């Protein structure tokens, strides 16, 4: 038996006899369009108000209402916020998936279910709590049309009683969620109480799971990554946004519209100081961004993988004409339409070289909502400094799920527009060429129409250092070499990696984006279960900095952890490092559409390191199951 399997079995055995406090996962299985999101957010926010670190992940269908949807909440006193592979407490509200959901649970789990489903007949190694939801909601909500929505608010009340959540905090969370909708608050509060009262009158606590007050969430907020990025864009001074709706990026621009209307209206005139345009498609949106940027605006768009595919030609124009642009890519599963509502990190290779010919694009990799906010601002600074497109590589898990966070810091640095030509600079240079490298860093000076400086004609076709049309081979080679120098210069300016080195570690982990949280937890699992120590390199940008080579040199093996099939980040790394260093690189890949979990990383690494890791035999075929195998 491997160390990891032994640890899991010991944990399960202990779970049946010992209290499990503030360290378990809850999965709610309902149907899309049933109003369950409000109930789930009340449950999530209530745990946060109890002072317990918490995270929530939504897994929903990409097409019509009525199809299965799952919401997973993880409470963790150790501050683990990655998805947990195992489900400890199931709320089974969907008849279509209920049996499958129950059969995937580990022994010792608990189930609250809709009584007519009779799920307690399926297994004897689980704790079951049957609830007659239809009977309970009828007196609470006389309007039959509203009952299917209000019914879902009963299970947070039931769970509050079973787990030990304070009802006053549940009511506070409900008020926060529904805001000024007084009638809705009253109706849903009654449903909450109905669930609580029924559990109090009918259930004897049999499961080991408890929520108890902690003091680990003071001052924390809950926010989606897309919302955080939108606030960051506003703080960065964006004035032009052109976009086309596509899951999972739409809420970024939708949130930005709301923020800009509230905070970017001229008080004297009542007019907007910005322009947000919904274009006819993704191609047009980037074209508008490039035009606005050339005219001097800070401009951006947001899209997903299919939109990135369409933007290739305009991305090449912005790269070659050297026009700033900020593009948020909230990644989802592909290729083609793929799984629009599942998460992935599968666009790296496409974005790094987007367009035909020799093209190199800068990418930023936020891992948290704080970094969505901060890197949104970084992206505009870098785009104007280097006069080039900058891609912020988020994913659905980060963009569309609610994350616990500290409040964001108000920016204090003045906006840097990069190398804008001034009268003083022109006098110093004597002459000016739009694409001349006068400082040796590959970055030329630019002008903005109407700024009183020399004008130029922006070309996507061949040009020389003065911006004049040219098909001369030497002009082309000189221009391409300068663009390569500019990309090399960027290595010193992009966000630095976060490195946690252990002096005795032979193994290094390298992760990025939302893989970060599962990676940190996996390192703890390896240490606790096998005494294996690791170092950790959290990548935050491309091009890579010099720290990457030093990290590889310091370890015998480096596991590159990413959420795609083809090891895209590792392939980019291989283009940058020597063959000897390439031999040290190994992959841990996760690409089933569910957010990556620590146990999958741990078992993969142990198997590659020669440990025997038993394969679980349970069939997990439901889209919302814990493992998703």
N, C-alpha and C positions, 0 to 999 in steps of 0.2 A: 504493500500500500504506500502511495506517495505521501510525503508530508502534508501536501495541500489537501488531499482527500481525507486524511486522518483529522486534520483541523476542522474541516467542514462537518464530519460526522460527530466530532466532540461538541461542536457548537449546536448541532441539532439535538443531541441528547440533552445537553444542558438546557436548551430552550424549553423542553417539556416540563422541567421541574423548577427552573429558576426564573425570576423576574427578568424580563428584557426591557430595560428602561431607556427611552430616547435613542434607540438604535435599531430601527427596522424600516421596512418599506410597505407602503399601502398601494394597491392597484385598484382603480375604479373602472369597471367594465360596463359601459353603457352604449347608447347609440347616438350617432351624430344628429344634432338638431334637437336634442331632448332637453336642453337647458342645463345640462350637467356641468358646464364650465363654471357657472356661478357657484354651484355647490362645491366644486373642487377647489376653487379659489378661496372660498370661506374656510374650508378645511385647512388648506395650506397656510393661509394667513393666521389662523387661530393657533397653529403650532408655533409659528414665528412669534406671536404675541406671548406664548408661554415661555419665550426665551430660548427655544430649542432651534439650533441650526437646521434648515430645511431646504429642500429643492423640489421642484415640480416639473414633470415632463409630459407633454401632450402627444399622443399618437393617434392621429385621426385620419379618416379616409379622404381621398383626393377628389371624390365626385359628389355624390348626392347625400341628402339627409336620410337617416334611417339605417345607415351602415354602421358596423361596429367601430367604436372608439374606446381608447384606453387612456387613463391618466394615472401617472405614477408619482407618488409622493414619497420622499425619503427623509426621515428624521435621523439625525446623526449627531450625537454628543461629541464625536471626534471631528466634526466639521467636514465629513465626507459628503460631497454633493454630486458625484457622478452617479449615473444610473446603477442601481444594484441589480445583479443578475437574478437573484432569487426574490420572489414575492412572499412577504410574511403575512400580510393581511389583505384579503380580496373582498371587494364589494361587487357582487355579481348581480347586475341589473339587466343584462341582455340575454334573453333566452337563446339566441342563436349561438352564442359563444360560451355560455355558462359552463357546460359540461367540460369542454376543452380547457377552459381557464382553470377549473377545479383540478383536473387531472394533471396539470403541469406543476402544481404546488408541491413543495417539499413537505415531508411529514412534520407535524407540529404547527403548521400554519393555521390561520383562522379565516372564516368566511362569513360575512353578512350577505344574505341573499334574499331575493324576492320569494316569499313562502311557496307560491304555486309551483316553483321550479323543482322543489323536492330534492335539492342537491345533497342533502344529508345521507341519502341512500347510496351515494357513489363511493364514499370512502369512510373508513373508521379511524383513520389516523389524523384527522383534522378536527378543529373545533368549529361547529356550525351555529349560526344565530339566524333563524328564519324570521323575516319581518313581513307582515301583510301590508305592503305599501299602499295598495289601492284602497283598502279599508281605512287606513290612517289618514289618507289625503282627502277623502270625501268630505268629512265634516269641516276640515280646515279650508277647503277651496270649493265653494258651491258651484263655481263656473266650471263645467265639465271640460271646456276647451283649454283652460289654463292648468288643469290638473296634471297633465303629462310633464309640464315644466316645473310645477311646484313640488311634485312627487319626489324629485331628486334631492330637495332640501331636507328630506327626512333622514337620509343616511348620514349626513354630517352630525345630526342630533343623536342618532343611535351610536355612532362611533365616539362621539364626545363622552357619552356615559360609560361606554365600555373601556375606553382608553384613559379617561381621567382628564379630559379637557374641560376647562371652566366655561360654563354657559355664558357668563357675562362677556368673556373674550370672544366666544362664537358670535354673540350679538354685535359686538364691536366690529368684528371682521365683516359681518353681513352689512352693517351700515357703511363701512368703507367701500365695499364692493358695489353696492347699489346706489350709493350717493344720495341724491335728493329725491329719489323715487319713493315717496313716503308710503304709498299704498303697497308697492312691491315689498318694501321692508317689513311692513306689518304682516302681510300674507306669508312671506318666507320665514319670518320669526316664529309664526305659529306652527309652521311645518317643522322647524328645528325643535321646538318644544315638544311637539307630538312624538318625534323620534326619541328624544331624551326620555319622556315619560313612559313610552312603551318599553324601552330597554330597562328602565329602572324597575318597572312592574313585572317584567317577564323573564329577564335573563340573570343568571348567576355567572359571574365572571369565571371563565374556565381557561382562557388563553393567557400566555405569559406577558403580553405586550402592554406597556404603560407609557404615557407621557407625563413627565413630572417637571415642575418649573425649574428653569435654569436662568442664567443671566448672561447669555452669549449672543443676544441679538439686539441689544440696545442701540438705537439709532440706525438700524438696518432698514433698507427699503426693499421692495420687490419690484423688479422692472424687467422688461424684455430687452434683449440685445438690440433689436431694431429701434426701439424707442431711445435707448441710450445713445446709439449712433446718430439718431436724428438730432438729439440735443447737442451732441458734439459738433455736428455740421453747422447748426445755428451759431454756436459759440465761435466756430472758426470763421464766421463771416460770409457764409454762402449766400449768394443773391440770386442765382439762377439754378433751377432744378428742372430737368426734363426726364420723364420716366414713362415706362409702359408697365401696367400691372402684371405681375407674375409671382406666383408662390415660389419661395417663401420670403420675397423681398418687399412685397407691396406695403406692408405695415410700416416700413421705414419711411417711405415718402408720405404715406397717409399721416403718420405721426408728425412728420416735419411740417406738413400743411397746417396742422392744428397749432403747433408751437409758433410758427412764423406769423400766423394770423393774430396770435395773442401778444407776441413780443416784438414783432418787426413791422408794426404799423406806425407811420409818422404821426406823432401826436398833434402836430400843428395842422396838417392837411387832412388827416384821416386816410391817407393813401398808403398802399403797400410799398415797402422799400425792396421788394423782391418780386420775382416772377417764377411761378411753378406751373409747368406745362405738361399735360398728359399727351404724349406724342402718339402718332398712329402705329408705331412699332418701336422695337428696341434699336433698330438701325437709325431711325430718325432721332431718337432721344440722344444718342451719343453725338450725332451730327450737330444737334442744337447746342449741346454742351461744349463742343469744340469751337463753334462759332462764337458763343457767348464768352468763352475763355479768351479767345483771340482778341475780342473787343474789350477785355479788361475785367470781366466779372469772375468771381470765384464760383465755379459751376460744377455740377455733379449729376450722376444718375445712379440708380440702383437696379439690379437685375439678378437673375439666377443663370445656371448653366446654359439653357437654351438661348437666352438673350446674349450671353457672352459669345456663343457661336455666331450669332448674327452680326455682332459688332466688330468682327475681325478687320474688315477693310478700313473702317473709320479709326480703329485703334492704331493701325499702321500709319494712317495719315497724321494722327496726333503725335506719334513717335517720330516720324520723319520730318514733319513741319515744325515739330517741337513746340507743341501747344499743351498747356496744363489741362488735366482732366482728372476728376476723382470718380472712380467707379466702385461701387459696393457690389460684390458678388456673394450673395447669400446662397451657399451651395446646397444642392439637393442631389438625390440619386439619379444617375443617368445610365447609359446614353439615351438619346432621343428624348421622349417625354419622361421616361424613367418612372420613378416613384416620386411624384411632385411633393408629397407631404412626408417624406422620410429624409433623414439627414445623411450627409456624406462630406468628404473632403476630396472630391474627384475632379476638380477643375484646375489643379496646379500647373500641370504641363501645358494645358491649353492656354492658360492666361500668361504664363511666363514667356511664351513665344507667339502670342496672338497676332495674327496677320501673316502675310506671305513675305518671303525674303528673310533676311537676318534681322530679327527684332528681339529686344530684351525689355521686359516690363518689370517694374518694381511691385512687390507685393508686401502687404502688412498682414500679420496673423494675430488678431486679438483672441484671447482665451476667455475673457470675462466681460461682463457688461461695463465694468470700469474701463477696460481697455478698448471696448467699442467706442466709448465716449472720448477717451484720450487719443486713440489712433485715428478717429475721424478728423480731429484737429491736426494731428501729425500729417495726415494724407494731403491736406490742402497746402501745408507748409512745404512738404517735399515736392508736390506737383509743380508749385510755382518756382521753387528753388532750382529744380532740375528741368523745368519746362517740358514735362512729359506726363503721360497717364500714370496714375498710381492706383493700384487695385487693393481694396480692403477685403480680405478673404475671410468672410464669416461662414457660418453654416446654419441650417434650419434649427438645430438644437439650440444654438446660441441666440439666433435672431428671433425665434417665435416662442420660446419658453421663458417663463418667469424665473429670475435668478435673484438670490439674496445678495445685497450689496451695501457697502457704505455709501453715504451721500457723496456726490461728485464735487470735486474742487472747482471753484470758479477760476477760469484762466487768468493769469497775470502777465504773461509774456505778450509784447506787442506783435501784431501780425507782420510777418516777413514776406514781402512780395518777390524776393529773389533778386536776380540781376536785371533790374529795370534801368535802362540807360538814362543818365541825368546829364545836365549841361556840363557839370564839373567833370564827369567821367569822359564825355565826348571831347572836351578840351584836352584832357590828359592823353587820350588815345590818338587824337589828331584826325583819324579816319575811323569809320565804323562799318563793319560788315555783320549782317544779322547772324551768320553762322560761323563767325571767326572765333577761334579759341585763343583769346589774348592772355588768359591766366594759367593755361596749362592743365585745367581741370576738366576740360571738355564742355564746359557750360558757357555759351555765348551770352551776350547782352541782348535784351529784347526791348522793343518799344510797344506802346499801346496807342491805337488810333486816337488822335486828339490830345496827346500829352505834350505836343510841341516839339517832339523829337523826330528824327528822320523816319520816314515811313518805308515800308517794304512790302513786297508781294509774297504772300505765304504760298509756298508750292509743295504739293505732294509729289511732284515729278523731280527729276534730277536738278540739282542746283549747286552753285559754288558757294564760297564763304560769304559772298556779298548778297546771296539770295537770288542771284540771277540764274535763269534757265541754263542748264549745261548738261551735255551728254559726254563730256570729256572723261575718259577713264580715271585720270589722276584726280579730278574734282570729286568723282564718286568715291574713290578709295579714301581720299582725305576726309570726306564727310563721314563715311562709315567708321573709320578709325577713331574719329573724334567722338562719335556717339558711343563707341565702345569705351573710350576713356571716361566719358561722363558716367557710364554705368559702373565703372571701377571706382570712381570718386564716391558714388552713392553708398558703397560699402561702409564708409566711415560716418555716414549721416543717418542711415536707417536705424530704427530702435535696436538696441543691443539685446542679446539673449540674456535670460536669467539662468544662472548656473549654480547648482548645488553640488559641490565636490565632496566626495568622501575619500580620505587618504588611503584606505585599504581596499577600495572598490576596483575590481578588475573589469566590472561590467558597467557600461554607461547606457542610460536611457536618453533618447532624444524624441521629444514630442512637441506638438504645436496645437494651437486652437483649443477646441473643447476636449481634445484627448488629454489635456493637462491634468484634469481632476482625477480621471481614472488612473493615470500614470502615477500620480503621487500616492494614491491609495494602494496601487499594486506594489510600489516600493516598500510600503509598510508591511504588506502581506508577505513579501519575500523575506524581509528581515525577521518577522515574527515566526514564520513557519519553517524557514530553512536556514536562518542566520546569514543569508546572502545579502551583502551590502551593495548598493548601487550609487552611482552619481547620476545627475540629471541635468540635461541641457534643454531648456525650453526656448525653442526658436521663435523669434518674433517678427522676422522680416527676411525678404529676399531682395537684393543679392546677399549672400552670406558674408558675415564679418570674419576677421582673422581668428576669432575665438573658436570657430568651428574646428579648424585644423588642430589647434592645441588640445581640444577636448578629445578628438579621435586619437591623437598621439598618446594621451594619458591613460587610455584603456585598451584592454585586449580585445573586447568586443563591444560594439555599440548597437543597441536595438532601436531602430527607427520605427516609431509607433504612429500609424496613420489610418484614416478611415477611407480607404479606397482599395481596389483589387490589385492595381498594378504598381504599388510602391512608388508613387509619383514623386514624393519628396526625395526618397532615396535615389531615384534616377537623376534628379536635379543635382544632388550632392555628388554623384559619380562624375558628373561633367566638370566639377570644380576641384576634385581631390585626386591625388596620385593613385596608381594601381595598388600600391602597398596599403594605402589607407582604405581603398575600396574593399579590400579583402576583410577588413574588420567590421564592415557594415552588415547588419542582419535586419530582417523585417518582421514586425508584428502588425498584421493587417486585419481590419474589421470593416466589413462592407455589407452587412445585412439590412441596413437602413435604420436600425435602432441605435441610439447613442451608445458609444463604447463603454464597457464596464471593466472594472479592475480585475475581476476574476478571470476574464478572458485573456487579459494581458499576462497575468501571473501564470496561468496554465500553459500558455503558448511559450513563454520564456523558459519555464521549467522543462518543458518537453525538448526545446532546442538545446538546453543545457545538460540533457541526459537524464533528468528525473523521469520516473514512470508516472504518468498522469492518467488515471482511469477515465475512460470515456463514459459519460452519462448515457444511460439507455432510454431514458424517458423521451417520448416523441413530443417535440415542441413545434407545432405547425401553425398555431394561431398567430396572427400578426401582432397581437399584444402580449404574447407570453413573455415571461421573464427573460428567457435565454434567447429566443428567436432563432434557434438553430434550424 
